[in-house]
């Protein structure tokens, strides 16, 4: 197999197995109780509607600022602003510490499980030991993801971590790929993108001039895209099923 200078990983569904559920009434009840304890009373449905309304408002505002159609844009808002606005709506100013505590509670209340896929840290370490650089390019919220990377022991496993909420755009947006490329002076032809999403990771990488390695995991869009024949997924490497030990063997 071809050796690369840089190995770029997606996070959720590629290195980390996670399930979150923000649809449950109990979830919104818990978050409403949290806000109420901070002195800003919300009813569960009131809070849910306010949250979703603010998300939509900020997404449309960001898409407009980027001069792109809101239905086609790959924009990414920063959810910390949403949590802050929910306090402001009730006439309370929230400092950064309170916003962070709110975000952590929100994420933990919605998460039913989170764990590393077997072999994740070993794979990242082996690639670095072989002389390659290892990067994270994730569609995510830093306010959620940084604590999770620390909890899972991944924070020091990468040469650089690029998270979409920091830049207002996300995969498969070419602008987001360019952020990583320019920050680290990468040569796209010497990069391999490894991920579980045919559009965000595979098409996005191809558009950025990179090779790609598709892993069809349980968190991938279903059903699996064809690996051959008509409609074949245009990826350099295709793997059916989550097995990072196999990825390590193939790459090294």
N, C-alpha and C positions, 0 to 999 in steps of 0.2 A: 504494500500500500504506500502511496505517496506520503512523504513526510511534509509537515507544514511548520511554518514559523509561529503561527498563532492558532490556538484552538478556542473558539468562542462558543460559550454555552448559554442556552436558555436555562431558566431556573425551575419554575413550577411545571411539573409533568415531565421534566427531563432529568433533573437531579433530585427534586423534592416531590414527594407524593403529598398532596394536600386536598382537603375538601372543606369548602366553606358554604354556608347556607344563610343568606340574608332574607329569605322568604318566610321564615317561620314566625308566627305571631309572638312566640315566646322570646325570640331574639329581640324584637322591637320593644317588648315589654321590659326586658333587662336594660336595654340602652336608655329607654325613657326614664327608668328608675335611676340610672347613673346620672343623667342630666339633672333630674329632680334633686338628687342629693347634693349637686353643686349649686343649688339655689335657682335653677331655671326649670320650672315644672313643664313637662310635656306629657301628653297622652300618647300611647304607642302609635296609633294611626296618624295622629297629628305629626309626630316626629318623622315617621316614614315618609309621609307626603312632603314635608318640608325638606328632608334630606334629598329625596329624588328630584324635587323641584330645583334645588340649588345645584345639584350635579348637572342637570340639563341646562340650566342657565349659564353655568361656567363653561360647559363644553361648547355651547353655541358662541359664547363670547370669545373663547380661545380660537375656535375655527374661523371666526370672522377676522380676528387679528392676524391669523396666518393666511388669510385670503383664500380659504378653501371651503368647499361645500361640507356642511356639518354631517351629511349622510355618507360622504365619501372620505372625509378626513381621517387621518390616523393621529388625532390629537390626544393629549393626555393631561388632564387637570391634576392639581395637587390637592388631595382630599383634606389636608390640614386646613385649607381655607374653608371647606365646607363645615368641618367641625367647629371652626371659629365662628362662622356666620350663624350657626345654630345657637350659639351663646348670644351673639349680638342681637339676634331677632328677639330675644327675651331681655334686652337691655343690660347684658352683663359683658364686661370685657374679660377676655381669657388670655392669660400669658402663655408662652410657649410650653411651659411645664404642664399646664392643664390641658392644652391641646394634645400633647404627646400622651398623657395619661388617658385621655378620651379615646384617642386612636388605638392605643394598645387594648383598652377594654373592648372597643368595638370589634377589633380583629379577633380577640380571644373568644368573645361571645359568639361569633359567627363560625369559628373554626371547629369542626368536629374531629379532625385528625390532621397531623402534620408529622412527617418523618422523612429521613433521607432514604433514597433508594439504595439497596445493597450495592456496595462497591463504589459509591459516589466519591468519597474522599480519596480512596485508593487510586481511582482513575485520574483525578485532578493532580494528585501528588506525582504519579508516574509520568504524566505528560510533562510536568515541570522538571522532573529529574532527568528526562530525556533531552532537555534543552529547549523545549517549546515554551512559549508564553501562553498563559491561560487567562481568559477574560470572561466576564459575565455581562450579558446584554439582555436585560429583562424588562418586559412590560409589567411594571409593578409600581407600587407606592413606597417610596423610601421610608415613610413613617411606619409602614407595616414591615417592610422587607428587611431593613437593617437589624431590628431586634430578632427577627427569625433567623437571619444568617448567623448572628452571634449565638443564639440558642443552639443551632444545629452544628456549630463549630466550623462554619464555612467562610467566615469573614476574612481569614488570612490565606485562603486557598487560591486567590485570584491575584493576578498582576494589576488588574483594574476592574472596577465594578461600575457599570453604566446602567442607570435606572431611569425609566421613561418619565416618571413624574418630575425629575429634575430638569427636563428639557422641553416639556410641552408637546412631545411627539413620541410615537411608539412604533414598534415593528408592525407591518413591513415597510413603514415609511423610510425611504432612502436617506432622508435627513438624519434619522436616528442612527442608522448604520454609519453615516459619515461622522457623527460625533465620536464614536469609538475609534474609527480609522484615523481621524485627524488628531485626537488626543494622544494616540499611541504610535503615530507615524507608521501605520501598517500598510503593507502591500496586499491589496485584496486577493490577488492571485495566489498568495502564499498563506491564505487564511481558510480555515474550515469551520463552518457554522454547524453546531450540533443542537438539534431541537426536535420537538414533538408536534409542531404545528406546520402543516403543508404550506400555508400562506405566510404567516408571520416569520417563520424560521427558514423555510426552504425557498419560496418565491422571493422573499425579501433578500436573502443571501445571494441568490442568483442575480437579482437586480443590482446588487452592490458589487458584483464581479467576483464573488466567493464560491468555493466549492461548499457542498452541504452534506450532512449526514442526518437522514431522517430516522427517528425512532418512533414507531407507533406504540404509544403507551396507553394506559387506561384513561388518561386525561386528554388524549388526542381527539380531535373531531372525528366522529364516527359516521359511516364505516371507514375502514382504512382505504386510502387512495390506492389505485392499481399500481403494482410494482412492475408490471410489464403490459405489453399490448396497448390497445386503444385507451387513451386518456392516462397513460403512464405518468406517474409523478416524476418531474424532471429534477432528480436529485442525484448527487454523485454516488452516495451510498444509501442503501435502504435496509432497515432492520425491522422485522415484525416482532413485536413483543419487547417489554422492558427487561434488559439484561445488560447492566453497565460493565459486568465482568467480560462479556462478549465484546463490547465496544473497546475496552482496554486491549484485549487480545488482537483485535483487528487493527487498531491504530498503532500499536507498538510491536 
